[in-house]
């Protein structure tokens, strides 16, 4: 699962894409979450993608994305989640 958030004119948008192990797209989603910070947008994108994957019973999830952790900091995230 890849996730991302963005801010344009103080409006936050979230999105994620989930692919199978062959790289074929299984699901894509994006949402406008109104006036929020980039931290909130990135976190909501991650949460939404994980919630969908878990709800559908997809047992192994590789997560790629980044979380903004301050003015000059970005934390890259790569995690394997298994159930």
Jmol script that loads the backbone (N, CA, C; Angstrom):
load data "model"
ATOM      1  N   UNK A   1       0.847  -1.168   0.000  1.00  0.00           N
ATOM      2  CA  UNK A   1       0.000   0.000   0.000  1.00  0.00           C
ATOM      3  C   UNK A   1       0.894   1.233   0.000  1.00  0.00           C
ATOM      4  N   UNK A   2       0.629   2.137  -0.898  1.00  0.00           N
ATOM      5  CA  UNK A   2       1.266   3.450  -0.901  1.00  0.00           C
ATOM      6  C   UNK A   2       0.231   4.461  -0.441  1.00  0.00           C
ATOM      7  N   UNK A   3       0.658   5.410   0.386  1.00  0.00           N
ATOM      8  CA  UNK A   3      -0.262   6.432   0.863  1.00  0.00           C
ATOM      9  C   UNK A   3       0.405   7.794   0.782  1.00  0.00           C
ATOM     10  N   UNK A   4      -0.421   8.839   0.732  1.00  0.00           N
ATOM     11  CA  UNK A   4       0.107  10.197   0.691  1.00  0.00           C
ATOM     12  C   UNK A   4      -0.985  11.169   1.100  1.00  0.00           C
ATOM     13  N   UNK A   5      -0.555  12.319   1.548  1.00  0.00           N
ATOM     14  CA  UNK A   5      -1.454  13.418   1.861  1.00  0.00           C
ATOM     15  C   UNK A   5      -0.895  14.683   1.245  1.00  0.00           C
ATOM     16  N   UNK A   6      -1.748  15.641   0.966  1.00  0.00           N
ATOM     17  CA  UNK A   6      -1.278  16.911   0.406  1.00  0.00           C
ATOM     18  C   UNK A   6      -2.153  18.050   0.920  1.00  0.00           C
ATOM     19  N   UNK A   7      -1.580  19.233   0.853  1.00  0.00           N
ATOM     20  CA  UNK A   7      -2.276  20.454   1.264  1.00  0.00           C
ATOM     21  C   UNK A   7      -2.203  21.449   0.113  1.00  0.00           C
ATOM     22  N   UNK A   8      -3.351  21.952  -0.310  1.00  0.00           N
ATOM     23  CA  UNK A   8      -3.423  23.016  -1.307  1.00  0.00           C
ATOM     24  C   UNK A   8      -4.414  24.048  -0.788  1.00  0.00           C
ATOM     25  N   UNK A   9      -3.952  25.282  -0.651  1.00  0.00           N
ATOM     26  CA  UNK A   9      -4.803  26.358  -0.122  1.00  0.00           C
ATOM     27  C   UNK A   9      -5.473  25.974   1.192  1.00  0.00           C
ATOM     28  N   UNK A  10      -4.702  25.398   2.089  1.00  0.00           N
ATOM     29  CA  UNK A  10      -5.151  24.972   3.427  1.00  0.00           C
ATOM     30  C   UNK A  10      -6.133  23.805   3.413  1.00  0.00           C
ATOM     31  N   UNK A  11      -6.431  23.245   2.257  1.00  0.00           N
ATOM     32  CA  UNK A  11      -7.336  22.104   2.163  1.00  0.00           C
ATOM     33  C   UNK A  11      -6.521  20.818   2.011  1.00  0.00           C
ATOM     34  N   UNK A  12      -6.818  19.844   2.863  1.00  0.00           N
ATOM     35  CA  UNK A  12      -6.057  18.598   2.880  1.00  0.00           C
ATOM     36  C   UNK A  12      -6.759  17.522   2.049  1.00  0.00           C
ATOM     37  N   UNK A  13      -5.950  16.761   1.346  1.00  0.00           N
ATOM     38  CA  UNK A  13      -6.427  15.623   0.571  1.00  0.00           C
ATOM     39  C   UNK A  13      -5.595  14.409   0.942  1.00  0.00           C
ATOM     40  N   UNK A  14      -6.242  13.262   1.051  1.00  0.00           N
ATOM     41  CA  UNK A  14      -5.554  12.014   1.370  1.00  0.00           C
ATOM     42  C   UNK A  14      -5.762  11.020   0.242  1.00  0.00           C
ATOM     43  N   UNK A  15      -4.876  10.061   0.156  1.00  0.00           N
ATOM     44  CA  UNK A  15      -5.062   9.032  -0.849  1.00  0.00           C
ATOM     45  C   UNK A  15      -4.181   7.831  -0.593  1.00  0.00           C
ATOM     46  N   UNK A  16      -4.600   6.723  -1.141  1.00  0.00           N
ATOM     47  CA  UNK A  16      -3.787   5.507  -1.064  1.00  0.00           C
ATOM     48  C   UNK A  16      -4.089   4.627  -2.270  1.00  0.00           C
ATOM     49  N   UNK A  17      -3.135   3.756  -2.572  1.00  0.00           N
ATOM     50  CA  UNK A  17      -3.318   2.750  -3.617  1.00  0.00           C
ATOM     51  C   UNK A  17      -2.823   1.428  -3.048  1.00  0.00           C
ATOM     52  N   UNK A  18      -3.593   0.381  -3.274  1.00  0.00           N
ATOM     53  CA  UNK A  18      -3.227  -0.954  -2.823  1.00  0.00           C
ATOM     54  C   UNK A  18      -3.056  -1.826  -4.053  1.00  0.00           C
ATOM     55  N   UNK A  19      -1.899  -2.500  -4.126  1.00  0.00           N
ATOM     56  CA  UNK A  19      -1.587  -3.389  -5.249  1.00  0.00           C
ATOM     57  C   UNK A  19      -1.362  -4.804  -4.714  1.00  0.00           C
ATOM     58  N   UNK A  20      -1.522  -5.779  -5.598  1.00  0.00           N
ATOM     59  CA  UNK A  20      -1.186  -7.146  -5.201  1.00  0.00           C
ATOM     60  C   UNK A  20       0.318  -7.361  -5.394  1.00  0.00           C
ATOM     61  N   UNK A  21       0.779  -8.569  -5.115  1.00  0.00           N
ATOM     62  CA  UNK A  21       2.218  -8.849  -5.186  1.00  0.00           C
ATOM     63  C   UNK A  21       2.774  -8.777  -6.606  1.00  0.00           C
ATOM     64  N   UNK A  22       1.901  -8.803  -7.612  1.00  0.00           N
ATOM     65  CA  UNK A  22       2.325  -8.651  -9.001  1.00  0.00           C
ATOM     66  C   UNK A  22       2.303  -7.194  -9.451  1.00  0.00           C
ATOM     67  N   UNK A  23       1.885  -6.299  -8.577  1.00  0.00           N
ATOM     68  CA  UNK A  23       1.847  -4.880  -8.909  1.00  0.00           C
ATOM     69  C   UNK A  23       0.547  -4.406  -9.521  1.00  0.00           C
ATOM     70  N   UNK A  24      -0.429  -5.294  -9.650  1.00  0.00           N
ATOM     71  CA  UNK A  24      -1.716  -4.901 -10.205  1.00  0.00           C
ATOM     72  C   UNK A  24      -2.540  -4.143  -9.161  1.00  0.00           C
ATOM     73  N   UNK A  25      -3.156  -3.064  -9.575  1.00  0.00           N
ATOM     74  CA  UNK A  25      -3.933  -2.229  -8.661  1.00  0.00           C
ATOM     75  C   UNK A  25      -5.202  -2.959  -8.237  1.00  0.00           C
ATOM     76  N   UNK A  26      -5.400  -3.058  -6.917  1.00  0.00           N
ATOM     77  CA  UNK A  26      -6.604  -3.654  -6.365  1.00  0.00           C
ATOM     78  C   UNK A  26      -7.611  -2.595  -5.943  1.00  0.00           C
ATOM     79  N   UNK A  27      -7.112  -1.466  -5.429  1.00  0.00           N
ATOM     80  CA  UNK A  27      -8.000  -0.447  -4.889  1.00  0.00           C
ATOM     81  C   UNK A  27      -7.278   0.888  -4.824  1.00  0.00           C
ATOM     82  N   UNK A  28      -7.993   1.947  -5.165  1.00  0.00           N
ATOM     83  CA  UNK A  28      -7.487   3.321  -5.069  1.00  0.00           C
ATOM     84  C   UNK A  28      -8.560   4.155  -4.394  1.00  0.00           C
ATOM     85  N   UNK A  29      -8.147   5.063  -3.516  1.00  0.00           N
ATOM     86  CA  UNK A  29      -9.113   5.941  -2.869  1.00  0.00           C
ATOM     87  C   UNK A  29      -8.457   7.273  -2.570  1.00  0.00           C
ATOM     88  N   UNK A  30      -9.245   8.339  -2.626  1.00  0.00           N
ATOM     89  CA  UNK A  30      -8.779   9.684  -2.273  1.00  0.00           C
ATOM     90  C   UNK A  30      -9.940  10.435  -1.639  1.00  0.00           C
ATOM     91  N   UNK A  31      -9.609  11.298  -0.689  1.00  0.00           N
ATOM     92  CA  UNK A  31     -10.638  12.055   0.018  1.00  0.00           C
ATOM     93  C   UNK A  31     -10.156  13.450   0.346  1.00  0.00           C
ATOM     94  N   UNK A  32     -11.068  14.403   0.283  1.00  0.00           N
ATOM     95  CA  UNK A  32     -10.799  15.749   0.767  1.00  0.00           C
ATOM     96  C   UNK A  32     -11.239  15.765   2.221  1.00  0.00           C
ATOM     97  N   UNK A  33     -10.322  16.127   3.132  1.00  0.00           N
ATOM     98  CA  UNK A  33     -10.666  16.130   4.556  1.00  0.00           C
ATOM     99  C   UNK A  33     -10.701  17.550   5.125  1.00  0.00           C
ATOM    100  N   UNK A  34     -10.833  18.534   4.247  1.00  0.00           N
ATOM    101  CA  UNK A  34     -11.003  19.905   4.702  1.00  0.00           C
ATOM    102  C   UNK A  34      -9.724  20.545   5.193  1.00  0.00           C
ATOM    103  N   UNK A  35      -9.873  21.552   6.009  1.00  0.00           N
ATOM    104  CA  UNK A  35      -8.725  22.309   6.503  1.00  0.00           C
ATOM    105  C   UNK A  35      -8.013  21.505   7.588  1.00  0.00           C
ATOM    106  N   UNK A  36      -6.794  21.072   7.294  1.00  0.00           N
ATOM    107  CA  UNK A  36      -6.002  20.258   8.210  1.00  0.00           C
ATOM    108  C   UNK A  36      -4.529  20.471   7.929  1.00  0.00           C
ATOM    109  N   UNK A  37      -3.699  19.905   8.778  1.00  0.00           N
ATOM    110  CA  UNK A  37      -2.248  19.976   8.600  1.00  0.00           C
ATOM    111  C   UNK A  37      -1.774  18.818   7.719  1.00  0.00           C
ATOM    112  N   UNK A  38      -0.539  18.929   7.239  1.00  0.00           N
ATOM    113  CA  UNK A  38       0.038  17.838   6.451  1.00  0.00           C
ATOM    114  C   UNK A  38       0.190  16.594   7.316  1.00  0.00           C
ATOM    115  N   UNK A  39       0.489  16.760   8.601  1.00  0.00           N
ATOM    116  CA  UNK A  39       0.608  15.607   9.497  1.00  0.00           C
ATOM    117  C   UNK A  39      -0.703  14.837   9.580  1.00  0.00           C
ATOM    118  N   UNK A  40      -1.799  15.563   9.696  1.00  0.00           N
ATOM    119  CA  UNK A  40      -3.109  14.912   9.749  1.00  0.00           C
ATOM    120  C   UNK A  40      -3.410  14.226   8.416  1.00  0.00           C
ATOM    121  N   UNK A  41      -3.144  14.898   7.313  1.00  0.00           N
ATOM    122  CA  UNK A  41      -3.425  14.324   5.990  1.00  0.00           C
ATOM    123  C   UNK A  41      -2.657  13.019   5.780  1.00  0.00           C
ATOM    124  N   UNK A  42      -1.366  13.004   6.102  1.00  0.00           N
ATOM    125  CA  UNK A  42      -0.555  11.792   5.938  1.00  0.00           C
ATOM    126  C   UNK A  42      -1.067  10.679   6.851  1.00  0.00           C
ATOM    127  N   UNK A  43      -1.391  11.016   8.086  1.00  0.00           N
ATOM    128  CA  UNK A  43      -1.857  10.015   9.050  1.00  0.00           C
ATOM    129  C   UNK A  43      -3.207   9.426   8.651  1.00  0.00           C
ATOM    130  N   UNK A  44      -4.117  10.268   8.186  1.00  0.00           N
ATOM    131  CA  UNK A  44      -5.437   9.783   7.749  1.00  0.00           C
ATOM    132  C   UNK A  44      -5.299   8.885   6.522  1.00  0.00           C
ATOM    133  N   UNK A  45      -4.426   9.243   5.605  1.00  0.00           N
ATOM    134  CA  UNK A  45      -4.207   8.407   4.418  1.00  0.00           C
ATOM    135  C   UNK A  45      -3.714   7.026   4.822  1.00  0.00           C
ATOM    136  N   UNK A  46      -2.761   6.977   5.750  1.00  0.00           N
ATOM    137  CA  UNK A  46      -2.247   5.699   6.247  1.00  0.00           C
ATOM    138  C   UNK A  46      -3.351   4.909   6.944  1.00  0.00           C
ATOM    139  N   UNK A  47      -4.075   5.553   7.830  1.00  0.00           N
ATOM    140  CA  UNK A  47      -5.154   4.900   8.586  1.00  0.00           C
ATOM    141  C   UNK A  47      -6.229   4.351   7.641  1.00  0.00           C
ATOM    142  N   UNK A  48      -6.669   5.164   6.691  1.00  0.00           N
ATOM    143  CA  UNK A  48      -7.730   4.734   5.765  1.00  0.00           C
ATOM    144  C   UNK A  48      -7.297   3.521   4.947  1.00  0.00           C
ATOM    145  N   UNK A  49      -6.081   3.561   4.425  1.00  0.00           N
ATOM    146  CA  UNK A  49      -5.589   2.438   3.629  1.00  0.00           C
ATOM    147  C   UNK A  49      -5.487   1.159   4.438  1.00  0.00           C
ATOM    148  N   UNK A  50      -4.948   1.269   5.643  1.00  0.00           N
ATOM    149  CA  UNK A  50      -4.847   0.097   6.510  1.00  0.00           C
ATOM    150  C   UNK A  50      -6.220  -0.448   6.882  1.00  0.00           C
ATOM    151  N   UNK A  51      -7.141   0.435   7.200  1.00  0.00           N
ATOM    152  CA  UNK A  51      -8.491   0.002   7.582  1.00  0.00           C
ATOM    153  C   UNK A  51      -9.157  -0.788   6.463  1.00  0.00           C
ATOM    154  N   UNK A  52      -9.018  -0.324   5.231  1.00  0.00           N
ATOM    155  CA  UNK A  52      -9.618  -1.030   4.087  1.00  0.00           C
ATOM    156  C   UNK A  52      -8.955  -2.391   3.890  1.00  0.00           C
ATOM    157  N   UNK A  53      -7.629  -2.418   3.936  1.00  0.00           N
ATOM    158  CA  UNK A  53      -6.908  -3.679   3.725  1.00  0.00           C
ATOM    159  C   UNK A  53      -7.266  -4.708   4.794  1.00  0.00           C
ATOM    160  N   UNK A  54      -7.306  -4.276   6.034  1.00  0.00           N
ATOM    161  CA  UNK A  54      -7.649  -5.188   7.125  1.00  0.00           C
ATOM    162  C   UNK A  54      -9.100  -5.643   7.008  1.00  0.00           C
ATOM    163  N   UNK A  55     -10.001  -4.719   6.675  1.00  0.00           N
ATOM    164  CA  UNK A  55     -11.420  -5.048   6.522  1.00  0.00           C
ATOM    165  C   UNK A  55     -11.645  -6.087   5.431  1.00  0.00           C
ATOM    166  N   UNK A  56     -10.825  -6.037   4.385  1.00  0.00           N
ATOM    167  CA  UNK A  56     -10.970  -6.997   3.286  1.00  0.00           C
ATOM    168  C   UNK A  56     -10.241  -8.309   3.545  1.00  0.00           C
ATOM    169  N   UNK A  57      -9.544  -8.378   4.675  1.00  0.00           N
ATOM    170  CA  UNK A  57      -8.878  -9.620   5.040  1.00  0.00           C
ATOM    171  C   UNK A  57      -7.557  -9.855   4.344  1.00  0.00           C
ATOM    172  N   UNK A  58      -6.965  -8.832   3.806  1.00  0.00           N
ATOM    173  CA  UNK A  58      -5.662  -8.972   3.151  1.00  0.00           C
ATOM    174  C   UNK A  58      -4.610  -9.094   4.240  1.00  0.00           C
ATOM    175  N   UNK A  59      -4.019 -10.300   4.371  1.00  0.00           N
ATOM    176  CA  UNK A  59      -3.198 -10.641   5.514  1.00  0.00           C
ATOM    177  C   UNK A  59      -1.816 -10.036   5.572  1.00  0.00           C
ATOM    178  N   UNK A  60      -1.146  -9.891   4.454  1.00  0.00           N
ATOM    179  CA  UNK A  60       0.193  -9.306   4.463  1.00  0.00           C
ATOM    180  C   UNK A  60       0.139  -7.992   3.708  1.00  0.00           C
ATOM    181  N   UNK A  61       0.534  -6.923   4.383  1.00  0.00           N
ATOM    182  CA  UNK A  61       0.451  -5.589   3.798  1.00  0.00           C
ATOM    183  C   UNK A  61       1.817  -4.927   3.897  1.00  0.00           C
ATOM    184  N   UNK A  62       2.383  -4.553   2.775  1.00  0.00           N
ATOM    185  CA  UNK A  62       3.615  -3.774   2.773  1.00  0.00           C
ATOM    186  C   UNK A  62       3.202  -2.317   2.628  1.00  0.00           C
ATOM    187  N   UNK A  63       3.666  -1.485   3.554  1.00  0.00           N
ATOM    188  CA  UNK A  63       3.269  -0.075   3.582  1.00  0.00           C
ATOM    189  C   UNK A  63       4.455   0.788   3.188  1.00  0.00           C
ATOM    190  N   UNK A  64       4.238   1.675   2.224  1.00  0.00           N
ATOM    191  CA  UNK A  64       5.260   2.633   1.834  1.00  0.00           C
ATOM    192  C   UNK A  64       4.646   4.025   1.825  1.00  0.00           C
ATOM    193  N   UNK A  65       5.358   4.972   2.408  1.00  0.00           N
ATOM    194  CA  UNK A  65       4.889   6.352   2.431  1.00  0.00           C
ATOM    195  C   UNK A  65       5.798   7.187   3.309  1.00  0.00           C
ATOM    196  N   UNK A  66       5.401   8.407   3.581  1.00  0.00           N
ATOM    197  CA  UNK A  66       6.201   9.265   4.439  1.00  0.00           C
ATOM    198  C   UNK A  66       5.284  10.051   5.371  1.00  0.00           C
ATOM    199  N   UNK A  67       5.817  10.333   6.528  1.00  0.00           N
ATOM    200  CA  UNK A  67       5.116  11.135   7.517  1.00  0.00           C
ATOM    201  C   UNK A  67       5.982  12.362   7.794  1.00  0.00           C
ATOM    202  N   UNK A  68       5.401  13.529   7.720  1.00  0.00           N
ATOM    203  CA  UNK A  68       6.128  14.762   8.038  1.00  0.00           C
ATOM    204  C   UNK A  68       6.226  14.877   9.547  1.00  0.00           C
ATOM    205  N   UNK A  69       7.428  15.088  10.046  1.00  0.00           N
ATOM    206  CA  UNK A  69       7.623  15.124  11.498  1.00  0.00           C
ATOM    207  C   UNK A  69       8.197  16.458  11.970  1.00  0.00           C
ATOM    208  N   UNK A  70       8.093  17.465  11.168  1.00  0.00           N
ATOM    209  CA  UNK A  70       8.587  18.781  11.556  1.00  0.00           C
ATOM    210  C   UNK A  70       8.964  19.584  10.336  1.00  0.00           C
ATOM    211  N   UNK A  71       9.427  20.777  10.581  1.00  0.00           N
ATOM    212  CA  UNK A  71       9.745  21.705   9.500  1.00  0.00           C
ATOM    213  C   UNK A  71      10.746  21.128   8.502  1.00  0.00           C
ATOM    214  N   UNK A  72      11.813  20.525   8.991  1.00  0.00           N
ATOM    215  CA  UNK A  72      12.868  20.013   8.112  1.00  0.00           C
ATOM    216  C   UNK A  72      13.029  18.507   8.221  1.00  0.00           C
ATOM    217  N   UNK A  73      11.963  17.825   8.489  1.00  0.00           N
ATOM    218  CA  UNK A  73      12.060  16.393   8.749  1.00  0.00           C
ATOM    219  C   UNK A  73      10.943  15.642   8.044  1.00  0.00           C
ATOM    220  N   UNK A  74      11.301  14.545   7.431  1.00  0.00           N
ATOM    221  CA  UNK A  74      10.320  13.612   6.895  1.00  0.00           C
ATOM    222  C   UNK A  74      10.770  12.215   7.283  1.00  0.00           C
ATOM    223  N   UNK A  75       9.883  11.421   7.830  1.00  0.00           N
ATOM    224  CA  UNK A  75      10.196  10.039   8.165  1.00  0.00           C
ATOM    225  C   UNK A  75       9.620   9.143   7.079  1.00  0.00           C
ATOM    226  N   UNK A  76      10.459   8.358   6.447  1.00  0.00           N
ATOM    227  CA  UNK A  76       9.991   7.392   5.456  1.00  0.00           C
ATOM    228  C   UNK A  76       9.546   6.140   6.196  1.00  0.00           C
ATOM    229  N   UNK A  77       8.486   5.544   5.740  1.00  0.00           N
ATOM    230  CA  UNK A  77       7.894   4.402   6.418  1.00  0.00           C
ATOM    231  C   UNK A  77       7.846   3.232   5.456  1.00  0.00           C
ATOM    232  N   UNK A  78       8.379   2.107   5.863  1.00  0.00           N
ATOM    233  CA  UNK A  78       8.272   0.871   5.112  1.00  0.00           C
ATOM    234  C   UNK A  78       8.063  -0.226   6.127  1.00  0.00           C
ATOM    235  N   UNK A  79       6.888  -0.823   6.124  1.00  0.00           N
ATOM    236  CA  UNK A  79       6.501  -1.788   7.149  1.00  0.00           C
ATOM    237  C   UNK A  79       5.798  -2.965   6.485  1.00  0.00           C
ATOM    238  N   UNK A  80       6.023  -4.151   7.012  1.00  0.00           N
ATOM    239  CA  UNK A  80       5.254  -5.334   6.606  1.00  0.00           C
ATOM    240  C   UNK A  80       4.318  -5.672   7.739  1.00  0.00           C
ATOM    241  N   UNK A  81       3.019  -5.657   7.472  1.00  0.00           N
ATOM    242  CA  UNK A  81       2.016  -5.986   8.481  1.00  0.00           C
ATOM    243  C   UNK A  81       1.435  -7.354   8.125  1.00  0.00           C
ATOM    244  N   UNK A  82       1.420  -8.255   9.078  1.00  0.00           N
ATOM    245  CA  UNK A  82       0.821  -9.575   8.841  1.00  0.00           C
ATOM    246  C   UNK A  82      -0.259  -9.822   9.885  1.00  0.00           C
ATOM    247  N   UNK A  83      -1.234 -10.628   9.502  1.00  0.00           N
ATOM    248  CA  UNK A  83      -2.293 -10.949  10.467  1.00  0.00           C
ATOM    249  C   UNK A  83      -2.283 -12.421  10.786  1.00  0.00           C
TER     250      UNK A  83
END
end "model"
wireframe off; spacefill off
backbone 0.3
color backbone group
